[in-house]
Amino acid sequence: MTLTAKSVARVTLVSALLTAVAGAAIIGASPASGAASTLGAAAQQSGRYFGTAVAAGKLGDSTYTGILNREFDMVTAENEMKMDATEPNQGQFSYGNADRIVNQARNQGKRVRGHALAWHSQQPGWMQNMSGSSLRNAMLNHVTQVATYYRGKIYAWDVVNEAFADGSSGGRRDSNLQRTGNDWIEAAFRAARSADPGAKLCYNDYNTDNWSHAKTQGVYRMVQDFKSRGVPIDCVGFQAHFNSGNPVPSNYHTTLQNFAALGVDVQITELDIEGSGSTQAQQYQGVTQACLAVARCTGITVWGIRDTDSWRASGTPLLFDGSGNKKAAYTSVLNVLNSGTNPGPTSTTTSSNPGGGGCTATYSEGEKWSDRFNGNVTVSGTDNWIVTVTVSSPQRIIATWNTSATWDSANVMTARPNGNGNTFGFTIQHGGNWNWPSVSCRVG
Ligand code: 9MR
């Protein structure tokens, strides 16, 4: 075959996954045919769950229960398993409303996250005034009794909820439980493990989404310490209550990944994002992508079904409107879940030059973060290459290496050798669009 110096050989990335992803990236699009049509079924395709908080008092609302039964495969009691609900008087346990939720879920084949065994808030009155060893013993008895009662029925327990302080300290929150001694958290985990060895045991908190925040770092150090000392902890819950003052951080994927690297599962446990329309949908998409990008992110729970069910209803933070209609945010989440993994393909694919002329450019993906990803291109067939890299809106190439780059337009970069061999790379800020760029090679 004769190589023609000026021949232009367009290399097209051929990937079934890419085709699927192209559909997934369009907010508001219908799921591709063959894709799952509910959140739970879509999440199950990658071995994950998609859950919601449920209020016992709403189970008689047929719109509410219809959506619950259709869409979700994990359930959290919004308030009914908290300490004030389950032990209203010391030593007297009350499980009526919690049981309604647990039984409804299990009858429908759904699993249950238990929330929460020990917390500074929503304590029954009798506990609020206790201190010292009597409080410690009462807390441990509560953990033991409730976890024993539900033994075998709970996928994961929030053993301890919200024990770290907001702000810059990175330390524990002051509370009556904290004042019983810094080891109260590990004591609670050990009691929960003894009571229900089959449940995953989670630490759950809010404002722990941004990797650079002191609170996130404080929780990370505790989990690291627990793992190093054999304290039984299996998972970390990220509540993920977002709004304009507390937006989804660009390093969210980093946070989830770093915790998972400690050897725990991570779960998004109380997701809601105030807003509306495509802005809200994109943020939901980003959170879902971040979870899918982390192998040990085992599932996502939203904190309620319809906007009107939310603890902050005025912020319309959920996936269904007050009438039970699917919002744009719903569709964006479903489409990401249907992509099966992070929409960026996860394996390196070699593309060949079907025309055989000039040179071949092969794209392979590099590291991924919540807001950007790296790509590398390897050229064969010539040392004198000119490679055109085209990204799709709203993507932007924000960095390059091992190449001399010029720009034809904001979306089209021309790359040439700069003396560092025939592999070069770049960083794409993706803006929610995880599609690979197209690359084409010609001989210079
Ligand atoms: O959604 C819950 C709301 O109905 C209760 O009034 C409130 C009481 O503290 O708790 C809400 O749920 C919280 C959850 O248990 C822990 N993380 C924050 C949630 C929102 O406040």
Boltz pocket constraint, residues with backbone or C-beta under 6 A from the ligand:
constraints:
  - pocket:
      binder: B
      contacts: [[A, 78], [A, 79], [A, 121], [A, 122], [A, 206], [A, 239], [A, 270], [A, 311]]
      max_distance: 6.0
